[in-house]
Amino acid sequence: MLDHVSFHAVIRYLERVLGFPVNDWLVGKESIGEDARARHCCAQAGLPLAYVRELVLCRPVLAAVICGFEQVVVRVDGFAYVVRNGIVATVLTERMRDEKIGLLDKLKEQTRPEMRRQMARNGRRAKGKNKSRNRRMAEVE
């Protein structure tokens, strides 16, 4: 599962969540690959790369990765984890994410029961769409 966290996400996790001075560590290292930069940052922080990847894959993020969503943003503890095609692509602060998409102070906070109701509603809608698609396919055959 650890390979579902990109090297870029590891660097951003060290910088934004753990608060390490990653930009200072990467001065003069622009020419090396992302994987080498992530390994260098982890070595500077004194943390193994695998351990940092485990930290990134907290329970909600892991659930999004396992589900294999094409693109989803998981918000946990004031940070937004961007998951694309089952891989954690980057880690943003919520403010950065909201400013980027123009939703700062416009997002609706939902309680757990509200989220569960909405997920169930979406599941019922998808189930109905699949039934109608199956009926059309049966008519064609």
N, C-alpha and C positions, 0 to 999 in steps of 0.2 A: 504493500500500500504506500510505502514511502516514496515510490517513484511517481506518485500522483501529485507531488508538490514540486513546482518548477524551481529552478535555482534563483530566478528573479524573486519569487515569493519568499524564499529563504532570506535573501538580502533585505527585502522590504520588511520582513518580520523582525529581523535584528534591529533595523533602523527605527521603525515606527512603534512596534509593540514593546520591545525590550529596551529601546532608548540608547543604543550604542551609536557612536559617531562613525557610521559606515562611510560617509562621504570623505572623511579624513583618511580612512584606511585605504580607499580606492584611488587616491590621487596618484597619477602616473600609471595606473593599471587599466586604462581604457582599451588597450589593444588586446588584452587577453580575453578568453571566452567567459561566458556567464558562469559556467560551472567552476572554472578556476577562481573567479572572483568570489563566488559563494564559499568555496573552500577556504580562501584566504580570510574572508570576514569571520567565518566560524573559528578559524585558528586564532585570529586576533581576539575574539571574544572568549576563547578558551572553552568552546562548546563543540562537541562532535556534530557534524552535518546531519547525521541520522537523528540525533536528539532534537535538533531544531526542527527538522521535518515532522517529528512526532508532535512537537508543540503546536505546529501549524494545524495539524489534523485533530483539532479538538472535536468533541462529539458532534455538534451541529454541522461543522465543515465536513467531517467524515461521512455523515449521512448524505450530504449533497453530492459528494464525490462518488459514493457507492451507487446512488440513484442514477448517475451518469447524465445529469442535466446538461443541455447544450450550453446554456449560459445562465448563471444565477449568482446573486450577491447574497452572501450569508453575513448577517450582522451579529457580532458577538462582542460583548464587553467594550463597546465604543469603537470597534474596528469593523471594517467591511472586507470580507474575503471574497475575491472574485474567482468563481469557478467556471472554467470554459472546457467543454467536452470532457468532463470528469477529471480535470487537472486544475489545481489551485494555481491561478496565473499570477496574482499579486495580492497584496494586503494594503488597504487604504484606511486612513482615519475616516470616520463617518462624515466629518465635515468636508474633507477632500472629495469624497464620493458625491455628496449632495451638491457641492458647488459645481462639480464637473457636469452633472446632468441637470442642473438648474432646479433641484427639488429642495433646496435648503429651507427648512421650516415648513415644508408642504407635505411631508410624509405622514401618513396616518399610523398611529401606534395601535396595534391590535393585541388583545389579550390572547392567551392560549386557546380558550374555547372559541373565540371568534375565528382564529386561524384554522382550527380543526373543522368548524362549520364550512368555511370557505373551501378548504381542501376537499371535503366530502361533496360539496356542491359541484366543484370542478370535476371530480371523479364521476359523478352521475352524468354530467354533460358529455364527458368524453365517452362514457359507456354507451349513451344514446347515439352518439355520432358513429361509433363502431358498429352498432346494430344496423343502422340505416345503410352504412357502407357495405356490410355483409349481405344485406337484402339486395342491394343493387348488383353486387357481384354474382349472387345466385340467379338473378334474372338474366344476366349476360350469358351465364353458362347454360 
